[in-house]
């Protein structure tokens, strides 16, 4: 697991100026799958899951059996993007909380 995490961090550091929010998803998916398998082999990570009414399309969905445990959305870091405002961030968080809690 430590190797997978170090590889993920290395991926984040490379080519920072040319990345979009989609650029490091492969590395993130590998990290999430490794963590899920270490925690419980029955946990599944689904990349680009179907849209959930009221909260949009998650970038990743964490499932165990037929239940959704979490939904994850990726965003560029604040240092590399000024387009993703705190207002957008809070509305996205609010939609996700409303849907699942």
Buried (B, 14 or more C-beta within 10 A) or exposed (E): EEEBEEEBEEBBEEEEEEBEBEBBBEBBBBBBBBBBBEEEEEBBBBBEBEEBEEBBEBBBBBBBEEEBEBBBBBEBEEEBEEEBEEEEEEEBEEBBEEBEE
